[in-house]
Amino acid sequence: MEKSMKKFAPIFLWPTMIAFAIGFLIPFVYGIFLSFCKFTTVTDWEWVGLKNYGRIFYVNGVLDTTFLHSLWYTALFTVTSVLVINIVAFAIAMLLTKGIKGTNLFRTAFFLPNLIGGIVLSYIWLMIFNAILQNYSKTIVSTQWTAFWGLIIVVCWQQIGYMMIIYVAGIQNVPGELIEAAKIDGASSFQLLKSVIIPLLMPTITICTFLSLTNGFKLFDQNLALTGGNPGKMSQLLALNIYDTMYGTQGWQGVGQAKAVIFFIMVAIIAIIQNKLTTSKEVES
């Protein structure tokens, strides 16, 4: 059996490797190369070295406040969304593993928003927000903060159900005998949660934190549909800022590509640090 698997493994492995190279690896490497070029199409390029990277923060010698604003605005949005999504998803998962009636119905209801595309979901919420805010002579893009909290609500509404499913699976894998032993020893509900459930859920917390963190940083479609970066690009997250640089300013495709490379490196470093920190807290059951 093992010999047969080794013999026929390349038949199944190589198509996947070729598809991965064509769909991801080659475009990724070529994208890094284009970040050092001035180009209008991927075949019409001119090498300019580090010039594009120098123009990320400075435009004609003037500090680009739009990009810097997008940077801290995205960081604040990501931290807020990660906390809200994971805390609420975990709380709902705890409730839905208590054996209450209609658990499967509730799980399905909470998960359904995740099945709706970000663009469609954002347009639905845009109508809801503006219908409410018009009573106060405002819209979702009246200020950067109304746009901020609108984005938080939409993203949390969409992702909480997905994270909840992961937390439910993690909670159900916590050994029942450990919980019973803790109860026999007189542990309170809070002590049980703090000293037994959460430590054993760290692998699940690692996964959910990683997913919500990366999703927060790379959010694009909801930002585009809900606020469009308004008012005055003050609600632009980094992904939308990169898109606006590449397609909204003639001759700035290389700068947009350089921003994308910096964006990738930044998110990769943060995700690796987060993964290391949460993984170090994991314990064996």
Secondary structure, DSSP 8 states (H G I E B T S, - for coil): -HHHHHHHHHHHHHHHHHHHIIIIIHHHHHHHHHTTEEEEETTEEEE-TTHHHHTTTEETTEE-HHHHHHHHHHHHHHHHHHHHHHHHHHHHHHHTTS--TTHHHHHHHHHGGGGS-HHHHHHHHHHHHHHHHGGGT--TTSSHHHHHHHHHHHHHHHHHHHHHHHHHHHHHTS-HHHHHHHHHTT--HHHHIIIIIHHHTHHHHHHHHHHHHHHHHT--HHHHHHTTT-STTTT--HHHHHHHHHHHSTT-HHHHHHHHHHHHHHHHHHHHHHHHHHHTT----
